[in-house]
């Protein structure tokens, strides 16, 4: 059950429209929300692009917490990498890997889990638009659980700390699309997801909307130079 909850909070927020280096190394800052195994989570992410073997590699990190009942005791941190197998515009094939640390707490227990996800996206990509089908497989490798004092004294819980080493699996299959309007990217993910028995408690679907702002490292350097010149 606890492993299922931790797995239920894993999602990916990589930019959908390819990041270009026209203004130096590209950067993206994104806000994302919707429904993805949690109702109305708010995710803040940052991403950049580097080239590996002449292929675009996006590196990023996100921080997420629920907004239906905001509580800093329920958080998730992600780091991810996604590479374009086909770097030319047109047909796109991307492979991604995400690692997550997830924490949740209530009156009975505190849990921290280590999870990972591998995914693939195939579809069509231009400079301003991208759409493709995605398939993501997630697994929680280990979860540490700490029982509260009230759980031990009033709830009959016999342990103070335990580790759940049985993997918890999750699978998503859906559509991922994005459009770039000037510097702003709008990205949508939607589809079906499977969480085993956990799907008895929540609908087996996901749908998230992200809004990102893009800028280049050359622009940042020029802005710093103008501020220094103006302060003299």
Secondary structure, 3 states (H helix, E strand, C coil): CHHHHHHCCCCCCCCCCCCCCCCCCEEEEEEEEEEECCECEEEEEEEEEEEECCEEEEEEEEEEEECCCCCCCCEEEEEEEEEECCCCCEEEEEEEEEEEEEEEECCCEEEEEEEEEEEEEEEEECCCEEEEEEEEEEEEEEEEEEECHHHHHCCCCCCCEEEECCCEEEEEEEEEEEEEECCEEEEEEEEEEECHHHHHCCCCEEEEEEEEEEEEHHHHHHHHHHHHHHHC
